[in-house]
Amino acid sequence: MTTLNMRQKLMSYLADADDSKIKAIYTLLAPNIDKESEFKLTDEQFAILEKEREMHLSGETKSYSRQETFEIIRGQRSF
């Protein structure tokens, strides 16, 4: 059975399952669900972000307001 078939069967089952079964399945899967929703940067990503932040604070790079960004995207302004 493919994972697509498994997903379809599970969704169909869950749509009609009684509350106690939903709670049991959720309890079983909750640790995985919570982990997937966490957002974490790698050390490399964090280092890049920190370097760009320092460049911004020192004035080495330019920042744009939200409005300026929209104008650049729409071609109404150059950067």
Secondary structure, 3 states (H helix, E strand, C coil): CCHHHHHHHHHHHHHHCCHHHHHHHHHHHHHHHHHHCCCCCCHHHHHHHHHHHHHHHHCCCCCCCHHHHHHHHCCCCCC
